[in-house]
Amino acid sequence: MKKLIIPFLLSGLILTIGVKTASAQIQLKEVTISSAPTKATVSKQVSDSFASLFKGAEEPKWFEADKNYVVDFILNNQVNKAEFTRKGHLVYHMAFGNEKQMPVDIRTIVKSKYFDFAINSTVKVSYQEKSAWIVNVEDTEQFFVLRVVDGVMDVLDTIKKT
């Protein structure tokens, strides 16, 4: 069952590429990975930008992605991922978590409709000063991938359990 969560989460993240609401839109660029990521050493400019944005980050692991840098790290006991340009500008940030790490307002929106569902995992995707929450919930019969942007929730995907 846990093996289903990762593809389920990834399908939700892929669907966030076209996040659209009346007042907000988040679009992440498409990246094609053709081989294993290459570990990278970053410039002082990139390192300083990362340190100022993510104070207290632990275990940063840098990789080259296209012409940018991606860093995996731990912050506030959460797994995070961020992409920076070569000049140190933040492209996007994702924070992976669970129900306990959700803000109360996002949890309230989800639980208002899916009150009998367990919240398995969450991802906060921040891009160009906008944020979207991807939330995986399940009950005994199905999984849902939900998206919450600007207080509006919609269903990105549904998977029936067999």
C-alpha positions as CSV (number, residue, x, y, z in Angstrom):
1,M,0.0,0.0,0.0
2,K,2.8,2.4,0.8
3,K,4.4,1.7,-2.6
4,L,1.2,3.2,-4.1
5,I,1.6,6.5,-2.3
6,I,4.8,7.6,-4.1
7,P,3.4,7.2,-7.7
8,F,0.1,8.7,-6.4
9,L,2.0,11.7,-5.0
10,L,4.0,12.1,-8.2
11,S,0.9,12.0,-10.3
12,G,-0.4,14.8,-8.2
13,L,2.7,16.8,-8.6
14,I,2.6,16.3,-12.3
15,L,-0.9,17.6,-12.4
16,T,0.1,20.7,-10.4
17,I,1.9,21.9,-13.6
18,G,-1.5,23.2,-14.7
19,V,-2.8,24.6,-11.5
20,K,-5.5,27.0,-12.4
21,T,-8.0,28.9,-10.4
22,A,-9.8,32.2,-10.9
23,S,-7.2,34.2,-9.1
24,A,-4.0,32.1,-9.2
25,Q,-1.9,30.0,-11.5
26,I,1.2,28.0,-10.8
27,Q,3.1,26.4,-13.6
28,L,6.3,24.5,-13.1
29,K,8.6,23.9,-16.0
30,E,8.9,20.4,-17.4
31,V,12.2,18.7,-16.7
32,T,13.3,15.5,-18.4
33,I,15.7,13.4,-16.5
34,S,17.8,11.2,-18.8
35,S,20.2,9.8,-16.3
36,A,21.0,9.7,-12.6
37,P,21.4,13.2,-11.1
38,T,24.9,14.5,-11.0
39,K,26.1,15.8,-7.6
40,A,27.2,19.4,-7.8
41,T,29.3,21.9,-6.1
42,V,27.6,25.3,-6.1
43,S,28.9,28.8,-6.2
44,K,29.1,31.1,-3.1
45,Q,26.2,33.1,-4.6
46,V,23.9,30.1,-4.8
47,S,25.1,28.8,-1.4
48,D,24.5,32.2,0.3
49,S,21.0,32.5,-1.3
50,F,20.1,29.0,0.0
51,A,21.4,29.8,3.5
52,S,19.4,33.1,3.7
53,L,16.2,31.5,2.5
54,F,16.3,28.3,4.4
55,K,18.0,29.2,7.8
56,G,18.6,26.0,9.8
57,A,18.5,23.7,6.8
58,E,20.3,20.4,7.4
59,E,22.0,17.8,5.2
60,P,21.8,19.8,1.9
61,K,22.6,17.6,-1.2
62,W,23.1,19.5,-4.4
63,F,22.5,18.2,-7.9
64,E,22.7,19.7,-11.4
65,A,19.4,19.8,-13.3
66,D,19.3,21.3,-16.7
67,K,21.3,24.5,-16.2
68,N,20.2,25.0,-12.6
69,Y,20.8,23.4,-9.2
70,V,18.4,21.3,-7.2
71,V,19.0,20.8,-3.5
72,D,17.4,18.2,-1.2
73,F,17.5,19.1,2.5
74,I,15.8,18.8,5.9
75,L,14.2,21.8,7.5
76,N,11.9,21.6,10.6
77,N,12.0,17.8,10.4
78,Q,10.5,17.9,6.9
79,V,12.1,16.7,3.6
80,N,12.4,19.7,1.2
81,K,13.5,20.3,-2.4
82,A,14.3,23.6,-4.1
83,E,15.7,24.7,-7.4
84,F,18.0,27.6,-7.9
85,T,19.4,29.3,-11.0
86,R,23.1,29.6,-11.4
87,K,22.8,33.2,-10.1
88,G,21.2,32.1,-6.9
89,H,17.5,32.9,-7.6
90,L,15.0,30.5,-6.2
91,V,12.9,28.8,-8.9
92,Y,10.6,26.7,-6.8
93,H,10.4,25.1,-3.3
94,M,8.6,21.9,-2.3
95,A,8.1,20.8,1.4
96,F,6.9,17.2,1.9
97,G,5.0,16.4,5.0
98,N,2.0,14.9,6.7
99,E,-1.2,16.1,8.3
100,K,0.6,17.4,11.4
101,Q,2.6,19.8,9.3
102,M,-0.3,21.3,7.4
103,P,-1.6,24.7,8.3
104,V,-4.9,24.7,10.2
105,D,-6.7,26.5,7.4
106,I,-5.6,24.0,4.7
107,R,-6.5,21.0,7.0
108,T,-9.9,22.6,7.7
109,I,-10.6,22.9,4.0
110,V,-9.7,19.3,3.3
111,K,-11.5,17.8,6.3
112,S,-14.6,19.8,5.6
113,K,-15.4,17.5,2.7
114,Y,-13.1,14.5,3.4
115,F,-13.7,14.2,7.2
116,D,-13.7,10.4,7.3
117,F,-10.5,10.2,5.2
118,A,-7.0,9.8,6.5
119,I,-4.5,12.4,5.2
120,N,-1.5,10.3,4.1
121,S,0.9,13.0,2.8
122,T,1.1,16.6,1.8
123,V,3.3,18.7,-0.4
124,K,3.5,22.5,-0.4
125,V,4.6,23.7,-3.8
126,S,5.8,27.3,-3.9
127,Y,6.6,29.0,-7.2
128,Q,6.8,32.7,-8.0
129,E,5.3,33.8,-4.7
130,K,2.3,31.5,-5.1
131,S,1.6,28.3,-3.2
132,A,-0.4,25.2,-3.8
133,W,-1.0,22.3,-1.4
134,I,-1.2,18.7,-2.8
135,V,-2.8,16.4,-0.3
136,N,-3.2,12.7,-0.6
137,V,-6.2,11.3,1.3
138,E,-7.7,7.8,1.5
139,D,-10.6,5.8,2.9
140,T,-11.3,2.1,2.8
141,E,-12.3,2.2,-0.9
142,Q,-10.2,4.9,-2.7
143,F,-7.4,7.4,-2.8
144,F,-7.8,11.1,-3.8
145,V,-5.1,13.6,-4.8
146,L,-6.4,17.0,-3.8
147,R,-5.1,20.4,-4.7
148,V,-5.7,23.5,-2.5
149,V,-4.9,26.9,-3.9
150,D,-6.1,30.2,-2.5
151,G,-8.7,28.4,-0.3
152,V,-10.2,26.5,-3.3
153,M,-9.9,22.7,-3.3
154,D,-10.3,20.4,-6.3
155,V,-9.7,16.8,-7.1
156,L,-6.7,16.0,-9.3
157,D,-6.9,12.2,-9.3
158,T,-8.9,9.4,-7.9
159,I,-7.7,5.8,-7.6
160,K,-10.0,2.9,-6.5
161,K,-8.5,0.3,-4.2
162,T,-8.7,-3.3,-5.4
